Amino acid sequence: MDNTALGAGIASLVGAALYLFVGWRISRRAVSPESRFAASQFTLFWIALSGATAIGGLLSLVAAFTTPALALAVTITDLNILLACALLWGLVGYLVYLYTGRGFVVPLAVLYGTLYVLLLYYLTAGDATSVVVTAGTVGVTYTTPVGGPILGVLAILLIVPEFLASFAYFTLVFRTKDRTIRYRVALVSWSLIAWFSIGSANIGAALGGGLAAEVFGRSIGDIAALVILLAYYPPMAIRNRLGVAPIQSRS
């Protein structure tokens, strides 16, 4: 039995449950009619993230006992690409709306729809050959892996927009003196920035791999999710100390 894959799978399922809870909790917010669609995009981010994390976790659990079939690994990879593009569309659309007051729904849908098609095309053209399990994560090897400038462009499209949107959202701190808004913007923006930064660095591998490193790496998202939840629903001690208020829930 692969203990690292087992631990990674369990950690992923815990994270998936947490993301789903955060998505449900945030979906209960009271929002204005004009902000409803953007708010639903943020909910989509959490639900799609939960789905992708759960699928990856289940695949790791399978890998703990046996190497998954190539067809299963390829199918899960393709599904995760779809979920990743959907969740990024939701997150970036929400942050852009908060910053500009406009959703840019169609341009962002075109961007992430194109990204999905390109990723799917290059992975299909790469000709999957085998399944590998590395540090609890199931991957697929290809006869012709994507590389060079194409890989760079795809990486930029995947990573840069959410960083730019998160930084832009953070600048709203300097446009208001409202303590609650400043508190919420600072926590949400920097939680996202730290989350994406650490995730991009593959902290589990940087720590040398192994069960503890992988579980810790996967827990970063859990910590960020909890901080974001505290941004919207601060406990009483924080409310009294900082003079902030929780967001109102729908009746």
C-alpha positions as CSV (number, residue, x, y, z in Angstrom):
1,M,0.0,0.0,0.0
2,D,1.2,3.5,-0.9
3,N,0.8,5.4,2.4
4,T,1.7,8.8,0.8
5,A,-1.1,8.3,-1.8
6,L,-3.5,7.3,1.0
7,G,-2.7,10.3,3.1
8,A,-2.9,12.6,0.1
9,G,-6.2,11.2,-0.8
10,I,-7.7,11.6,2.6
11,A,-6.3,15.2,2.9
12,S,-7.8,16.0,-0.5
13,L,-11.3,14.7,0.5
14,V,-11.1,16.8,3.8
15,G,-10.2,19.8,1.7
16,A,-13.0,19.1,-0.8
17,A,-15.6,18.9,2.1
18,L,-14.3,22.2,3.5
19,Y,-14.4,24.0,0.1
20,L,-18.0,22.8,-0.4
21,F,-18.9,24.1,3.0
22,V,-17.4,27.5,2.3
23,G,-19.2,27.6,-1.0
24,W,-22.5,26.8,0.6
25,R,-21.9,29.3,3.4
26,I,-20.9,32.1,1.0
27,S,-23.9,31.3,-1.2
28,R,-26.1,32.3,1.7
29,R,-25.0,35.9,1.6
30,A,-27.5,38.6,1.0
31,V,-26.5,40.4,-2.2
32,S,-28.0,43.1,-4.3
33,P,-29.8,42.1,-7.5
34,E,-27.1,43.6,-9.7
35,S,-24.4,41.6,-7.8
36,R,-26.2,38.3,-7.8
37,F,-24.6,36.9,-10.9
38,A,-21.1,37.8,-9.7
39,A,-21.8,36.3,-6.3
40,S,-22.9,33.1,-8.0
41,Q,-19.6,33.0,-9.9
42,F,-17.8,33.0,-6.5
43,T,-20.0,30.2,-5.4
44,L,-19.1,28.3,-8.6
45,F,-15.4,28.7,-7.8
46,W,-15.8,26.9,-4.5
47,I,-18.1,24.2,-5.8
48,A,-15.9,23.4,-8.8
49,L,-12.8,23.5,-6.6
50,S,-14.5,21.0,-4.3
51,G,-15.3,18.8,-7.2
52,A,-11.8,18.8,-8.7
53,T,-10.2,18.3,-5.3
54,A,-12.6,15.4,-4.5
55,I,-11.9,13.7,-7.8
56,G,-8.2,14.0,-7.3
57,G,-8.5,12.7,-3.8
58,L,-10.5,9.6,-4.9
59,L,-7.9,8.9,-7.6
60,S,-5.1,9.1,-5.0
61,L,-7.0,6.6,-2.8
62,V,-7.3,4.2,-5.7
63,A,-3.5,4.7,-6.3
64,A,-2.8,3.8,-2.7
65,F,-3.8,0.2,-3.5
66,T,-3.3,-0.2,-7.2
67,T,-2.1,1.8,-10.2
68,P,-5.2,3.3,-11.8
69,A,-6.1,2.3,-15.4
70,L,-4.8,4.7,-18.1
71,A,-8.3,5.4,-19.4
72,L,-9.5,6.4,-15.9
73,A,-6.5,8.7,-15.3
74,V,-6.9,10.4,-18.7
75,T,-10.7,10.8,-18.1
76,I,-10.0,12.4,-14.7
77,T,-7.3,14.6,-16.1
78,D,-9.7,15.9,-18.8
79,L,-12.5,16.5,-16.3
80,N,-10.2,18.3,-13.9
81,I,-9.1,20.6,-16.8
82,L,-12.8,21.5,-17.4
83,L,-13.4,22.1,-13.7
84,A,-10.2,24.2,-13.4
85,C,-11.2,26.5,-16.3
86,A,-14.7,26.8,-14.8
87,L,-13.5,27.7,-11.3
88,L,-11.0,30.2,-12.7
89,W,-13.7,31.8,-14.8
90,G,-15.8,32.1,-11.7
91,L,-13.1,33.5,-9.4
92,V,-11.6,36.0,-11.9
93,G,-15.1,37.1,-13.0
94,Y,-16.1,37.8,-9.4
95,L,-12.9,39.7,-8.5
96,V,-13.0,41.7,-11.7
97,Y,-16.6,42.7,-10.9
98,L,-15.7,43.8,-7.4
99,Y,-12.9,45.9,-8.8
100,T,-14.6,47.5,-11.8
101,G,-18.3,47.0,-11.3
102,R,-18.5,45.1,-14.5
103,G,-18.4,41.3,-15.0
104,F,-16.8,40.9,-18.4
105,V,-18.6,37.6,-18.5
106,V,-18.3,37.0,-22.2
107,P,-14.6,37.9,-22.7
108,L,-13.6,35.8,-19.7
109,A,-15.8,32.9,-21.0
110,V,-14.0,33.1,-24.3
111,L,-10.6,33.2,-22.6
112,Y,-11.2,30.2,-20.4
113,G,-13.2,28.3,-23.1
114,T,-10.3,28.8,-25.4
115,L,-7.8,27.7,-22.7
116,Y,-9.9,24.6,-22.1
117,V,-9.9,23.6,-25.8
118,L,-6.2,24.2,-26.2
119,L,-5.3,22.2,-23.1
120,L,-7.6,19.4,-24.2
121,Y,-6.2,19.4,-27.7
122,Y,-2.5,19.3,-26.7
123,L,-3.0,16.6,-24.1
124,T,-4.9,14.5,-26.6
125,A,-2.3,15.1,-29.3
126,G,0.4,14.2,-26.8
127,D,-0.8,10.6,-26.9
128,A,-1.0,9.3,-23.3
129,T,1.1,6.2,-22.7
130,S,1.1,5.3,-19.0
131,V,0.1,6.3,-15.5
132,V,2.6,7.4,-12.9
133,V,2.1,7.9,-9.1
134,T,4.4,10.5,-7.7
135,A,4.2,11.6,-4.0
136,G,0.6,10.5,-3.8
137,T,-0.5,12.3,-7.0
138,V,-1.6,10.4,-10.1
139,G,-0.2,11.7,-13.4
140,V,-0.1,10.6,-17.0
141,T,3.0,10.4,-19.2
142,Y,2.8,11.4,-22.9
143,T,4.7,10.4,-26.0
144,T,4.8,14.1,-27.0
145,P,4.5,16.2,-23.9
146,V,3.6,19.9,-24.2
147,G,6.7,22.1,-24.0
148,G,8.5,25.2,-25.2
149,P,6.6,28.4,-25.9
150,I,3.3,26.7,-26.0
151,L,3.6,25.5,-22.5
152,G,4.7,29.0,-21.4
153,V,1.6,30.6,-23.0
154,L,-0.7,28.0,-21.4
155,A,0.9,28.5,-18.0
156,I,0.5,32.3,-18.3
157,L,-3.2,32.0,-19.2
158,L,-3.7,29.6,-16.2
159,I,-1.8,31.5,-13.6
160,V,-1.5,35.3,-14.4
161,P,-5.2,36.4,-14.5
162,E,-6.1,35.3,-11.0
163,F,-3.0,37.0,-9.6
164,L,-3.7,40.2,-11.4
165,A,-7.4,40.1,-10.3
166,S,-6.4,39.4,-6.7
167,F,-3.9,42.3,-6.6
168,A,-6.4,44.6,-8.2
169,Y,-9.0,43.6,-5.7
170,F,-6.5,44.3,-2.9
171,T,-6.1,47.9,-4.0
172,L,-9.7,48.6,-3.0
173,V,-8.3,48.7,0.6
174,F,-6.9,52.2,-0.3
175,R,-10.3,53.4,-1.6
176,T,-12.3,53.1,1.5
177,K,-12.1,53.9,5.2
178,D,-14.8,51.4,6.2
179,R,-13.1,48.9,8.6
180,T,-15.3,46.0,7.6
181,I,-14.6,46.4,3.9
182,R,-10.9,46.9,4.5
183,Y,-10.7,43.8,6.7
184,R,-12.6,41.7,4.2
185,V,-10.7,42.8,1.1
186,A,-7.3,42.4,2.8
187,L,-8.0,38.9,4.0
188,V,-9.6,37.6,0.9
189,S,-7.1,39.1,-1.6
190,W,-4.0,38.0,0.3
191,S,-5.4,34.6,1.1
192,L,-5.9,34.0,-2.6
193,I,-2.4,35.5,-3.5
194,A,-0.7,33.3,-0.9
195,W,-2.7,30.3,-1.9
196,F,-1.9,30.6,-5.6
197,S,1.8,31.4,-4.9
198,I,2.4,28.4,-2.7
199,G,0.3,26.2,-5.0
200,S,2.4,27.2,-8.0
201,A,5.6,26.5,-6.1
202,N,4.5,22.9,-5.4
203,I,5.3,23.1,-1.7
204,G,5.0,19.3,-1.2
205,A,7.8,18.6,-3.6
206,A,9.9,21.5,-2.3
207,L,9.7,20.0,1.2
208,G,11.1,16.7,-0.1
209,G,7.9,14.8,-0.7
210,G,6.7,12.1,1.5
211,L,3.4,11.8,3.5
212,A,3.9,14.7,5.9
213,A,5.0,17.1,3.1
214,E,2.1,16.2,0.8
215,V,-0.5,16.5,3.5
216,F,1.0,19.9,4.5
217,G,1.0,21.1,0.9
218,R,-2.6,20.1,0.4
219,S,-3.6,21.8,3.7
220,I,-2.5,25.2,2.4
221,G,-5.8,25.5,0.5
222,D,-7.7,24.5,3.7
223,I,-6.0,27.3,5.6
224,A,-6.8,29.9,2.9
225,A,-10.4,28.8,2.7
226,L,-10.8,29.1,6.5
227,V,-9.3,32.6,6.4
228,I,-11.6,33.6,3.6
229,L,-14.5,32.3,5.6
230,L,-13.4,34.4,8.6
231,A,-13.3,37.4,6.3
232,Y,-17.0,37.1,5.6
233,Y,-18.0,35.7,9.0
234,P,-15.5,37.0,11.6
235,P,-16.0,35.5,15.1
236,M,-17.2,37.8,17.9
237,A,-13.7,38.3,19.4
238,I,-12.4,39.7,16.0
239,R,-15.6,41.8,15.6
240,N,-15.1,43.5,19.0
241,R,-11.4,44.0,18.7
242,L,-11.3,45.3,15.1
243,G,-14.7,46.9,14.9
244,V,-15.8,44.8,11.9
245,A,-19.2,43.2,11.1
246,P,-20.1,39.9,9.4
247,I,-21.8,39.9,6.0
248,Q,-25.6,39.5,6.3
249,S,-27.1,36.2,5.3
250,R,-30.3,35.7,3.3
251,S,-33.4,35.3,5.4
